[in-house]
Amino acid sequence: MEHQLIVVDASVLPDVISKVLQVKKLIANKEEKSSASACKRVGISRSAYYKYKDCVFSYEDKLTRRIMNLHAVLRDRAGVLSSVLSALYDLDANILTVNQNIPVDSVATVNFSIRLCGELQSPVLLKEQLMQIDGVVDIKILSGE
């Protein structure tokens, strides 16, 4: 059978589905040490959890990830990278990865993977805001979902 993704209001699904999501979140956040303890806390059997765990995902986790990859050229000065990171925080971006290269010719290239969590809708607006930071030479948006 071909895999098909659908969006369904959780209120029409059996309780076990939302409980599986709760167990997955408890385990991911290290609030419970094992699936057995998480299942006990939520009130479902381990067999129900294992039956659905690989097929049930929250909409936010799977479908609304706004992940972007940015390439920045920054001046080799103290505080420039920190200013960019602070600006991303202010824009409600969750920084997933940062890879900075050794400076050459007084500039360093930095690649960021970020998830936009807030209201910012436009990658162009993100670029414009980052370009206003003193020490940012260039920002390129490499990709985005």
HUUR-V662996 format. One record per pair of residues at least 24 apart in sequence whose ideal C-beta (glycine too) atoms are under 10 Angstrom apart, sorted by the first residue. I is the first residue (numbers start at 1). J is the second residue. D is the distance in whole Angstrom. If there is no record, write none. Layout:
BEGIN
((I J D) (I J D))
END
This chain:
BEGIN
((3 55 9) (5 57 9) (5 62 8) (5 63 8) (7 59 6) (7 62 10) (7 63 7) (8 59 9) (10 58 9) (10 59 9) (13 56 9) (14 48 10) (14 52 10) (15 42 10) (15 43 9) (15 44 8) (16 42 10) (16 43 10) (16 44 6) (16 45 9) (16 48 5) (16 49 9) (16 51 9) (16 52 7) (16 56 9) (17 44 10) (17 48 10) (17 52 7) (17 55 9) (17 56 6) (18 42 9) (18 44 10) (18 56 9) (18 58 9) (19 43 7) (19 44 5) (19 45 10) (19 48 8) (19 49 8) (19 52 9) (19 56 10) (20 44 7) (20 48 7) (20 49 6) (20 50 9) (20 51 8) (20 52 5) (20 53 6) (20 54 10) (20 55 9) (20 56 5) (20 57 10) (21 52 9) (21 53 9) (21 56 6) (21 57 8) (21 58 6) (21 61 9) (22 49 10) (23 48 9) (23 49 5) (23 52 10) (23 53 8) (23 56 10) (24 49 8) (24 52 10) (24 53 6) (24 54 10) (24 56 8) (24 57 8) (24 58 9) (24 61 9) (25 58 8) (25 61 9) (27 53 9) (28 61 10) (60 117 10) (63 145 10) (64 115 10) (64 116 10) (64 117 10) (64 145 9) (65 94 10) (65 96 10) (65 115 6) (65 116 9) (65 117 10) (65 145 6) (66 93 9) (66 94 10) (66 114 9) (66 115 6) (66 116 4) (66 117 8) (66 118 10) (66 120 9) (66 121 9) (66 123 9) (66 144 7) (66 145 6) (67 94 9) (67 96 7) (67 113 7) (67 114 7) (67 115 5) (67 116 8) (67 143 8) (67 144 7) (67 145 5) (68 93 8) (68 96 10) (68 112 8) (68 113 7) (68 114 5) (68 115 8) (68 116 7) (68 123 6) (68 126 7) (68 127 10) (68 141 6) (68 142 8) (68 143 7) (68 144 4) (68 145 8) (69 96 9) (69 97 9) (69 111 7) (69 112 7) (69 113 5) (69 114 8) (69 140 9) (69 141 8) (69 142 4) (69 143 5) (69 144 7) (69 145 10) (70 110 8) (70 111 7) (70 112 4) (70 113 8) (70 114 7) (70 123 9) (70 126 8) (70 127 8) (70 130 8) (70 139 6) (70 140 7) (70 141 6) (70 142 7) (70 143 9) (70 144 9) (71 99 10) (71 109 7) (71 110 8) (71 111 6) (71 112 8) (71 138 8) (71 139 7) (71 140 4) (71 141 8) (71 142 5) (72 98 10) (72 100 9) (72 107 10) (72 108 9) (72 109 7) (72 110 5) (72 111 8) (72 112 7) (72 127 10) (72 130 7) (72 131 10) (72 133 10) (72 136 7) (72 137 8) (72 138 7) (72 139 5) (72 140 8) (73 107 5) (73 108 8) (73 109 6) (73 110 8) (73 136 8) (73 137 4) (73 138 4) (73 139 8) (73 140 8) (74 100 8) (74 103 9) (74 107 6) (74 108 5) (74 109 8) (74 110 6) (74 133 9) (74 135 6) (74 136 6) (74 137 6) (74 138 9) (74 139 9) (75 103 9) (75 106 6) (75 107 6) (75 108 8) (75 134 8) (75 135 4) (75 136 8) (75 137 6) (76 102 9) (76 103 4) (76 104 9) (76 105 9) (76 106 5) (76 107 6) (76 108 6) (76 135 9) (77 103 10) (77 106 9) (77 107 10) (77 108 10) (77 134 9) (77 135 5) (78 135 9) (79 133 10) (79 134 9) (79 135 7) (80 107 10) (80 108 8) (80 110 9) (80 133 7) (80 134 8) (80 135 3) (80 136 7) (80 137 9) (81 108 8) (81 110 6) (81 135 9) (81 136 10) (82 135 10) (83 130 9) (83 133 5) (83 134 7) (83 135 7) (83 136 8) (84 110 7) (84 112 8) (84 130 6) (84 133 6) (84 135 8) (84 136 7) (84 139 9) (85 110 10) (85 112 9) (86 133 9) (87 126 9) (87 129 6) (87 130 6) (87 132 8) (87 133 6) (87 136 9) (88 112 7) (88 114 6) (88 116 9) (88 126 9) (88 129 9) (88 130 8) (90 118 9) (90 129 9) (91 116 7) (91 117 9) (91 118 6) (91 119 9) (91 120 5) (91 125 9) (91 126 7) (91 129 7) (91 130 9) (92 116 7) (92 117 5) (92 118 3) (92 119 7) (92 120 7) (93 117 7) (93 118 8) (93 120 8) (93 126 8) (94 118 10) (106 137 10) (107 135 9) (107 137 6) (107 138 9) (108 137 10) (109 137 10) (109 138 9) (110 136 10) (110 139 10) (111 140 10) (111 142 8) (112 139 9) (112 142 9) (113 142 9) (113 143 9) (114 144 9) (115 145 9) (116 144 8) (116 145 10))
END
